[in-house]
Amino acid sequence: MELKQTWHQTIPVSALMQIEPLDYRRGQLTVSAPITPNINLHQTMFAGSIYTLATLTGWGMLWLQQRIAGVDGDIVLADGHIRYLAPIIDTPIAKCIWPETDLSRLPQGRRVKVKLEVELWCEGTLCAVFEGLYVSQPTRRVSEELRS
């Protein structure tokens, strides 16, 4: 999948964590990472890995939506908050649902802000909830074309 390649080539920690998109349908992206390379001394998933998995799931959702809409932008996380609800003891599943958001501002040279929620589930238990504010800036190419 192109998303996995993009993560692994541009965000090296994603390859070390073995983060992988599982499925995208009906506006929902599911992503996972095995617990083994992300384990801590308590034999649960390391909090930093949980945060990174959630952050990249939201980032990946916006990246996919830009591809679907045929627009391009540079995505960054502007703000993020996570609540750890239960330990992750096995491979988690991160889920993100796309809120209806207009991305048409990007080709006009304007940034887009999107609030996304990512839930991390393990063995049927909700273990963490991440809320992120992502900003997509028009790419330099788009900005330069608008100035011409």
N, C-alpha and C positions, 0 to 999 in steps of 0.2 A: 504494500500500500504506500502511496506517495507521502502520506502524512508521517508514517513511521520513518521513512527515509529522510524527510525534512527534519524531524526531531533529532535523529541520530547524527545527521551531518552538521546541524547548526547548534545543537544543545547537547554537548558530549555526555553530560550526566544521564541523559535519557537512555543512551546505549548501555552505560554501566548498570543502570537500574533495570534494564531489559523491559522498558515500557513499550507496550504494544497496543495499538487500537484493535478492538475486537469486532465492533459492529457499528454501523450507522444506518438507522432507518427511522422514518417518521419523525425526524427532527431530534432524535436522541443518539448521542455518541456514548459508546461504552469502551472503556480502556482498562487495561490491567498491567500489573507488574508482579512477577513471582516474589514470594516472601524471602527466599533464600539470599539473594544479593542485597536485600533491604532489611535484614534482621538486626535486632539489637541484643544486648546482653540478657534481656528478659524473654528472648525467643518470640518476640512480637515485632511488628513492623516499626522501624525507626520513624520517629515523628517527622524528621526532615524528609524522609522518603514519602510519607503520607502527604505532606504539604506539596512536595514537588509533583507527585502523581496528580493531585487535584489541580494544581496550577496548570500543568501541561494539558490536562483534559479540557479545561476551559479554553486555553490557548488554541488547542486543536479544534475545538468546536467553532471558534471564530474563524480560524484558517479555512475550515471546510465550507463554512457559509460564504466566505469571500469567493471561494472557487465556484460554488454553486451559482452565486450572483454574477460571476464574471468580472469581479472587481479585485483590485490588489491594494494591499496596505501593509505597513510594518506594525506588527502587533506587540504591545507591551502590557504587562500587568501594572496598573497604576496603584491599586490598593487591594489587599487581600486579608481575609480573616477566616480562621478555621476554629471549629469546635471539635475537640476530640471526645467522643462519646463512649467508646469502648475499645479495648485493645484489638488490633488486627492480628489474628493468630494463624491465618492461612491466606492464600492468594486473594487479594481484594478485587472488587469490581467497582470502578468509578463510573458514575452516570451523570450526564449533563444533558438537559433539554434546552433547545434553542427557543428563546422568547422571540416573538415577532419583532424584528428590529430592521429598520431601513438602513441599508448600506450604500445607498445611492450618493451620499455625500462624498465618498472617497474619490470617484472619478472627477468630481468638481473641485478637488484640491482641499477638501475639508476633512477634519478628523471625525471619527465615529467613536462614541463611548457605549460600551455594552456591559450590563451587569449580568453575571452568570452565577448559577449555583451548581455545585458539584457535590454529589453524595457518594461516599465510599461505603460499600457493603461488603461484609464478610460472613459467609455461612448464614445468610438470611437476617443478619443483624446490621442495622445502620451504625457504623462506627465513627464516622466523621462527616461534617458538613462544612464545605468551603464556599465562601462568597467572595467573588472577585470582580473588580472593576477593570475591564480591559479597554485599552485605547488603541485604535488602529489609525496610524498616521498615513496620509497619502505617500506613496513611494516617491523617491527623488525623481524618478522618471516622469511620473504624473505631474509633480510640482514643476518640473522644468518645462514640460509641454504647455502647461497653463501660462507660464511666463512668456512663452514665445509668441 
